[in-house]
Amino acid sequence: MTDETQRDLADNQANWDDRARVHMNSDFYDVPGLVADSRQITATVQHDLAVLKPWLPHQSVQGQDLLHLQCHIGTDTLSWSRLGATHVTGLDFSEQSLAYAREIATKAQAPLTFVAGDARFADRVIQRQFDVIVTSMGTITWLPTLTEWAQSIATLLKTGGTFLIRDDHPLLNVLDFASWDVHADYFNAGASTYESDSSYTDHSAGQIKHTTNHNWNHDFQEITSALLQAGLHIAFLGEYPRTEWPALPDLVQRGDWFELPAGAPQIPLTFALVVRK
């Protein structure tokens, strides 16, 4: 890893440490409501499960050991546990996020394990294997490379196990998440750097002290090649004209989704890959 990449990752970690406090207190995450209602499952996990179901025993994570990569403050991790997953472990590079995740788990009386680490090298800090590994929404754009990430997933996945990634479509990066015009390369051309003192949650403007962000766009060739080269098998690829957040101007909110408005070009906003070992 180059010194520049190490600095970029340090910038991102400081940014997400700041975001953790903002997100913990946001209406978007509604942590008090989630903790208070033991039946509540986050919308993200509901959407993930809808994709994952056909490849699970009895279409359920019940009794399945599960690893959640890039878990942030652990609201989705808690949801997987509530769905019956066992030995549920969350991994994230932000220590502040994990401090909140442990607080949420304690308040919800959920037996969750949280580990600090880079998702590319999760197998260095986790010493067990899992039936299911998941990562979802706004994750791999924060990783500079995917080769080690895919190999780590292959190492941590039991034979016969299943990995799910559901995330922003790489096309959105080309559109700069801001317009319908092409602004950036589709193929990974290195880090894209920007400054922002806010996050995607409510009441966040001006709340982020460490404002520098570095993202890496990963096209489908890179994503699928990394997973295949790690010895994994792609069982399913889906592309969807909807997402959980207003990723482009004029998207229309319908329930838990933001969808393309009538008359707009029908483009994918999210994708999902189901991968088997």
C-alpha positions as CSV (number, residue, x, y, z in Angstrom):
1,M,0.0,0.0,0.0
2,T,1.4,3.4,-1.0
3,D,1.9,6.2,1.5
4,E,-0.8,8.2,-0.4
5,T,-3.3,5.4,0.0
6,Q,-2.6,5.1,3.7
7,R,-3.2,8.9,4.0
8,D,-6.4,8.6,2.1
9,L,-7.7,5.8,4.3
10,A,-6.7,7.8,7.4
11,D,-8.8,10.7,6.1
12,N,-11.7,8.4,5.5
13,Q,-11.5,6.9,9.0
14,A,-11.5,10.3,10.6
15,N,-14.5,11.3,8.5
16,W,-16.4,8.2,9.5
17,D,-15.6,8.7,13.2
18,D,-17.3,12.0,12.8
19,R,-20.2,10.6,10.9
20,A,-20.8,8.0,13.6
21,R,-21.8,10.6,16.1
22,V,-24.0,12.4,13.7
23,H,-25.7,9.1,12.5
24,M,-26.1,7.9,16.1
25,N,-28.3,10.9,16.8
26,S,-30.1,11.1,13.5
27,D,-33.8,10.5,12.6
28,F,-32.5,8.5,9.6
29,Y,-31.1,5.7,11.8
30,D,-33.7,6.2,14.7
31,V,-31.5,4.2,17.1
32,P,-33.9,4.6,20.1
33,G,-36.8,3.3,18.0
34,L,-34.8,0.3,16.7
35,V,-33.6,-0.6,20.2
36,A,-37.0,-0.3,21.7
37,D,-38.8,-2.5,19.2
38,S,-37.2,-6.0,19.1
39,R,-39.3,-6.9,16.0
40,Q,-37.9,-3.9,13.9
41,I,-35.6,-4.8,11.0
42,T,-33.9,-2.0,9.1
43,A,-35.1,-1.4,5.5
44,T,-31.6,-2.2,4.2
45,V,-31.6,-5.7,5.7
46,Q,-35.1,-6.3,4.5
47,H,-34.0,-5.4,1.0
48,D,-30.8,-7.5,1.4
49,L,-32.8,-10.5,2.6
50,A,-35.2,-10.3,-0.4
51,V,-32.2,-10.9,-2.7
52,L,-30.4,-13.4,-0.5
53,K,-33.4,-15.7,0.3
54,P,-33.3,-18.1,-2.6
55,W,-29.8,-19.2,-1.7
56,L,-30.4,-19.7,2.0
57,P,-31.5,-22.9,3.7
58,H,-35.3,-22.6,4.1
59,Q,-34.9,-19.1,2.7
60,S,-33.8,-17.8,6.1
61,V,-30.6,-16.8,8.0
62,Q,-32.0,-18.7,11.0
63,G,-29.2,-20.7,12.6
64,Q,-26.6,-19.4,10.1
65,D,-23.3,-17.9,11.4
66,L,-23.1,-14.4,9.8
67,L,-20.4,-11.8,9.2
68,H,-21.4,-8.2,8.4
69,L,-18.5,-6.3,6.7
70,Q,-18.3,-2.5,7.0
71,C,-21.0,-2.6,9.6
72,H,-20.8,1.1,10.7
73,I,-22.9,1.6,13.9
74,G,-24.3,-1.9,13.7
75,T,-28.0,-1.3,13.1
76,D,-28.0,-3.7,10.2
77,T,-25.9,-6.1,12.2
78,L,-28.5,-6.1,15.0
79,S,-31.2,-6.7,12.4
80,W,-29.5,-9.8,11.1
81,S,-29.3,-11.2,14.6
82,R,-33.0,-10.5,15.1
83,L,-33.7,-12.5,12.0
84,G,-32.1,-15.5,13.7
85,A,-28.5,-15.5,12.5
86,T,-26.0,-16.8,15.0
87,H,-22.5,-15.9,16.0
88,V,-23.2,-12.5,14.3
89,T,-20.0,-10.5,13.9
90,G,-19.7,-6.9,12.5
91,L,-16.4,-5.5,11.2
92,D,-15.6,-1.8,10.6
93,F,-12.5,0.4,10.4
94,S,-14.0,3.2,12.5
95,E,-13.5,2.7,16.2
96,Q,-16.1,5.4,17.0
97,S,-18.6,3.6,14.9
98,L,-17.9,0.3,16.7
99,A,-18.2,2.0,20.1
100,Y,-21.7,3.0,19.2
101,A,-22.4,-0.4,17.7
102,R,-21.5,-2.1,21.0
103,E,-23.7,0.5,22.9
104,I,-26.6,-0.3,20.6
105,A,-26.1,-4.1,21.1
106,T,-25.9,-3.8,24.8
107,K,-29.1,-1.7,25.0
108,A,-30.9,-4.2,22.7
109,Q,-29.6,-7.1,24.7
110,A,-28.2,-8.7,21.5
111,P,-25.1,-11.0,21.7
112,L,-23.1,-9.4,18.9
113,T,-19.4,-9.3,18.3
114,F,-17.7,-6.3,16.8
115,V,-14.1,-6.2,15.4
116,A,-12.0,-3.3,14.2
117,G,-10.3,-3.8,10.9
118,D,-10.0,-3.1,7.2
119,A,-12.6,-5.1,5.2
120,R,-9.8,-6.0,2.7
121,F,-8.0,-7.9,5.4
122,A,-10.8,-9.1,7.6
123,D,-9.3,-12.6,7.8
124,R,-6.3,-11.2,9.7
125,V,-8.5,-10.2,12.7
126,I,-11.3,-12.8,12.6
127,Q,-10.3,-16.4,13.2
128,R,-13.6,-18.3,12.4
129,Q,-15.6,-19.0,9.3
130,F,-19.2,-18.1,8.5
131,D,-22.2,-19.5,6.6
132,V,-23.2,-16.1,5.3
133,I,-21.2,-12.9,4.7
134,V,-22.9,-9.6,3.8
135,T,-21.9,-6.1,2.9
136,S,-24.4,-3.6,1.8
137,M,-25.0,0.0,0.5
138,G,-22.1,2.5,0.4
139,T,-19.3,0.0,1.1
140,I,-16.8,-0.9,-1.5
141,T,-16.4,2.7,-2.8
142,W,-14.3,3.2,0.4
143,L,-11.9,0.4,-0.5
144,P,-9.0,1.2,-2.8
145,T,-8.6,-2.3,-4.1
146,L,-10.7,-5.5,-4.2
147,T,-8.3,-8.4,-4.7
148,E,-7.5,-8.8,-1.0
149,W,-11.1,-8.1,-0.1
150,A,-12.4,-11.0,-2.3
151,Q,-9.6,-13.3,-1.0
152,S,-10.5,-12.5,2.6
153,I,-14.2,-13.3,1.9
154,A,-13.2,-16.6,0.4
155,T,-11.1,-17.4,3.5
156,L,-13.8,-16.5,5.9
157,L,-16.6,-18.3,4.1
158,K,-17.4,-21.9,4.9
159,T,-17.5,-24.3,2.0
160,G,-21.1,-24.1,0.7
161,G,-21.5,-20.6,2.2
162,T,-23.0,-17.5,0.6
163,F,-21.7,-14.0,0.2
164,L,-24.0,-11.0,-0.7
165,I,-23.0,-7.6,-1.8
166,R,-25.7,-5.1,-2.6
167,D,-24.5,-1.6,-3.3
168,D,-24.7,1.6,-5.3
169,H,-24.3,0.9,-9.0
170,P,-20.9,2.0,-10.3
171,L,-22.7,4.1,-12.9
172,L,-23.7,6.5,-10.2
173,N,-20.1,7.5,-9.7
174,V,-19.9,8.4,-13.3
175,L,-22.8,10.7,-12.8
176,D,-21.1,12.1,-9.7
177,F,-24.2,11.3,-7.6
178,A,-25.4,14.8,-8.6
179,S,-26.8,15.0,-12.2
180,W,-27.7,13.0,-15.3
181,D,-24.4,14.1,-17.0
182,V,-21.2,12.1,-17.2
183,H,-18.6,13.6,-14.9
184,A,-16.1,10.8,-14.1
185,D,-14.4,7.7,-15.4
186,Y,-16.4,4.5,-15.2
187,F,-13.3,2.4,-14.8
188,N,-11.3,2.7,-11.6
189,A,-8.8,5.5,-12.2
190,G,-7.7,6.0,-8.7
191,A,-9.1,7.9,-5.8
192,S,-11.8,10.6,-6.3
193,T,-11.4,13.2,-3.6
194,Y,-14.0,15.7,-2.4
195,E,-14.8,17.8,0.7
196,S,-18.1,17.7,2.6
197,D,-19.0,18.9,6.1
198,S,-22.3,16.9,6.0
199,S,-23.5,13.3,5.6
200,Y,-26.5,11.6,4.0
201,T,-28.5,11.8,7.2
202,D,-30.8,14.6,8.4
203,H,-29.5,17.6,10.3
204,S,-25.9,16.8,9.3
205,A,-24.8,20.0,7.5
206,G,-21.8,21.5,9.2
207,Q,-21.5,18.6,11.7
208,I,-18.5,16.8,10.1
209,K,-15.1,18.2,11.3
210,H,-12.9,16.0,9.1
211,T,-14.3,16.9,5.7
212,T,-12.0,15.1,3.3
213,N,-13.4,12.0,1.5
214,H,-11.7,9.6,-0.9
215,N,-13.7,7.1,-3.0
216,W,-12.7,4.5,-5.5
217,N,-15.2,3.4,-8.3
218,H,-15.2,-0.3,-9.0
219,D,-16.7,-1.4,-12.3
220,F,-18.4,-4.9,-12.7
221,Q,-15.3,-6.3,-14.5
222,E,-13.2,-5.5,-11.4
223,I,-15.7,-6.7,-8.9
224,T,-16.5,-10.0,-10.6
225,S,-12.9,-10.7,-11.6
226,A,-11.7,-10.3,-8.0
227,L,-14.4,-12.7,-6.7
228,L,-13.8,-15.3,-9.4
229,Q,-10.0,-15.1,-8.9
230,A,-10.5,-15.8,-5.2
231,G,-12.1,-19.1,-6.2
232,L,-15.7,-18.1,-5.6
233,H,-18.7,-18.7,-7.9
234,I,-21.2,-16.0,-9.0
235,A,-24.7,-17.4,-8.6
236,F,-26.7,-14.2,-9.3
237,L,-26.3,-10.6,-10.6
238,G,-29.1,-8.1,-10.3
239,E,-29.4,-4.5,-11.3
240,Y,-32.3,-2.3,-10.0
241,P,-33.8,1.1,-10.9
242,R,-34.2,2.0,-7.2
243,T,-32.1,2.8,-4.1
244,E,-32.4,3.6,-0.4
245,W,-31.4,7.3,-0.7
246,P,-31.7,10.2,-3.1
247,A,-28.6,9.4,-5.1
248,L,-29.7,11.6,-8.0
249,P,-31.8,14.7,-8.4
250,D,-35.5,14.2,-8.9
251,L,-35.7,10.6,-7.6
252,V,-39.2,9.9,-6.2
253,Q,-39.6,8.3,-2.8
254,R,-42.0,5.4,-2.6
255,G,-42.0,3.7,0.7
256,D,-38.5,2.6,1.6
257,W,-37.2,3.2,-1.9
258,F,-36.1,6.2,-4.1
259,E,-37.1,5.4,-7.7
260,L,-36.6,7.0,-11.1
261,P,-39.3,9.6,-12.0
262,A,-41.7,9.0,-14.9
263,G,-40.1,9.8,-18.2
264,A,-36.5,9.6,-16.9
265,P,-34.0,7.3,-18.6
266,Q,-34.3,3.8,-17.0
267,I,-30.8,3.3,-15.6
268,P,-29.6,1.0,-12.7
269,L,-29.2,2.7,-9.3
270,T,-28.2,-0.4,-7.3
271,F,-26.8,-3.8,-8.0
272,A,-26.6,-7.1,-6.1
273,L,-24.3,-10.1,-6.4
274,V,-24.8,-13.4,-4.7
275,V,-21.6,-15.5,-4.5
276,R,-21.1,-19.1,-3.4
277,K,-18.1,-21.0,-2.1
